[in-house]
């Protein structure tokens, strides 16, 4: 198995994806670290000291899981969308399409590259947060699983964006006008229990809310939603996005000129 051509191709693709974002780390890893540091300073220390507690915990401890998840989601999404579209733009993706490598391995190769970048960015942000507060993680296994599953989901979403994108501007449309608003309205900085009833119900439609709260639960044991529902939704969305990507690759949608 480990010497099969498909395994060698899969390992090579993953190695290329990892080497890519590590080689340009000032563009892929450093910006998230700087941005989240500013969030910790402004929202955690300056504003947080005035807010006090949220759900019985210091405000900065409450927002750390949300900020980490924000970095994970952004990193995973950006990696697959930019990498896959670059392969389309350079027409190197055609070499993969005509190769014997199965579509599911092509998909997993790009997706796992995004997962690794998202998780690495999340770990970096977690480390930075230690300079601002003392973290107590109640469930390390849950923390890791939520981080990986969320990165996997948004790596798949980024690939869909890249498949349909026809120019570089198209790659940034979804993150700017969809992903960023959903992230900020996903309970990163507040509990949805503080919202009026109408907006509370609207927030429940936001999938990022479930990931943020599941991740926060692994830290402080507090969540605005049912953890089992959160896991179910993450798995369902991941399965749907995976099948959509497989179909698009099979049909070569947006991949052939």
N, C-alpha and C positions, 0 to 999 in steps of 0.2 A: 504493500500500500504506500509506504513512504517513498518508494522509488518510482511510483507510477507517474506518467507524464502530467496527469491532472494535478497531482499533489505538488509536483515541482512548480507547475505554473501558478497554482494557488499561493504557494509559499513565496514565489517571486513577486506576485502582485501585492501581497501584504507587505513584503519587505520594501517594495517601491513606495507604497503609501506611507509607511512609517518613516522611511528615509526622507521623503518629501517634506513632511511637516516638521521634522527635527532639523533638517538642513536650513529651513527658513524660519527658525524659532522666533526671531524678532517680529515676524509677522503673524505667526500662528499661536504662540504661547505667551509672549510678553504683553501684548495689548490687554488680554483678559486679566493678567496679574495687576497691571497698572489701574485699569478701570475699577476692578473690585476693591483695590486698596483705597481709591477715592470714595467708593460707596461706604466702606468701613469707617473712614474718617468723617464723612459728612453725615450719613444717616446713623451710623453706629455711635460715634462719640459725640458729635455736636448736637444733632437733632435727637438722638436716642436718650441723651441725658435729660432732655426736657420732657420727653414722652414718658419715661419711667419704665413701667413693666407692661408686657403684653401677654395675656393669659397666664400671669403669675411668674413670668420669667423676664430678666433684663432684656430690653428691646434689642440690643445688639445680638444676644444669644438667639433671639427669635428670628432675626433676619438672616443670620449666617447660613442656615441650610438653604434658604431661598436663593441667596446670592450664589452659593456653590452650584445649585441646580441650574441657575441662569447661565453660568459659565459653561457647564457641561452641555446644555442644550445648544448654545450658540456655537461652541467649538465643534461638536459632532456634525451639526447641520452645515456649517461653513466648510468643513473639510471635504465632505463628499460632493457638495454642490460645486465647489471651485475645482477640485481635482478632476471630477468626471467631465465637467464642461471644458476644462483645459485639454483633456484627451480628445474631446469632440472637435475643438477648435484646431488642434494640431493634426487631426485626422489619424491619430494613433489608435483610437478606439476601434477603427476598422480592422486592425490587425487582430484584436481580441475577438471580434465578431466572426471572422472567417477562420479562426483557430478551432481545434477540436475541444477547447475548454468549454464545459457546460455553462449555460447562462447563470445557474444558481451559484457557481463558484466565482464568476465575475462579480455578481452582486455581493456575495459575502466578502470578497476581497476588498472591494471599495468600502463596504459598510463597516467591516472590522477596523479598517484604517481610521474611519471617523469615530468609532467607539473608543479606540485607544487614545486618540487626541482629546476627545471629550473627557474621558476619565482622567487623563494626565492633567488637563487644565483644572479639573475639579480638585484634584489632590493638591495642586499648587495653590489654589485659592484657599483650601482648608488650612494649609500650612501658614499662609499669610494671615488668616484670621486669628491664629494663635498669638500674634503680636498685639491684638486688640482685646481679646477676651479669653477666658478659660473655657474650653469646650468639654462637655461630658457627653459621650456617645453611649446611649443605652443599648443599642443593638447594632454591632458592626456588620453582621451578616446582612441585615435588612438594608443598612446604608449602602453597602457595596452592590447589592442586587438592584436596588432602585436606581442607583447611578448608572449601572451598566445597561439596564433595560431602557432607561430614558435616553441614553446616548444612542442605543441601537435604533430606537424608534425615530429619533430625529436625524440620524444618519440616513435612514431609509427615506425620510421626507426630503432631505437635501438632494438625494439622488433623483427623485421624481422631478424636482425643480430643475436640476441640471439636464435631464433628458428633454424636457420641453423648452428649455432656454435656447434662443437662437442668437443672442448676442450677450456680451458681458453684463450689460445693464439689466438683462432679464434675471440674472443670478441674484441680484441685490433687491429686486422688487418684493419678493415674498418676505425675506428677513426684515425689510424696512417697514412694510405696510401691514404685515400679518404677524410675523413671529415676535417682533419687539412689543407691539401693543398687547398681545396675548401674554407675554412674559410679565410685563409690568402689572397687568390686571389679573395675574395668576396667584395672588396671595403672597407674593414675595415680601412685601413691606407691611402687610396688615392681615388681620383675620377677617374673613368675609362675614363673620357674625356681627361686625360693626356696621355693615351696609344695610340700607333700607331693604325691605322684603323683596321689592322688584329687582333691584340690582343683585341681591343675594341669589335669586333664582337664575338671573342672567349669567352670573359667575360660574354656576354649576355646569354650564355648557362648555367652559374653557378647559380643554384637556390638560393644560399645563398646571392648573390648580391641583389636580390629583397627584401629579408627580411631586410638586413642591411640598404638599402636605404629607405624602407618604415618606418623603425624605426627611422632613422636619420631625415626623413621628419617631424616626430611628434615633434622633438626637435627644429630644426633650419629652417624648411621649405625648405630644399634643398634636391634634389634627382636627381640621374643620370638617373632614369628610371620613367616610368609612374606608379603612385601609384595604379591606378585601375588594371593595368596589374599585378602588384606585388600581390595584394590581390587575383586576379583570380588564379594565379599560386599557391599560398600557399593553397588555398582551393582545387584546382584540385589535387595537390600532396597529400594533406591530405586524400582526398576521395579515391584516388588510393591506398595509403598505408594502409588505413583502410580496404578496400576490400581484399587486399592481405593478411593481417593478419587474417581476418575472414576465408578466404579460407584455410590458412595454419593450423589454429587451428582446423577447421572442419575436415581436412584430417589428422590431427595429424602428420604433417610433422616434422621430427626431434624430436618428443616428445615421441615416443615409441621405445623401444629397441627391 
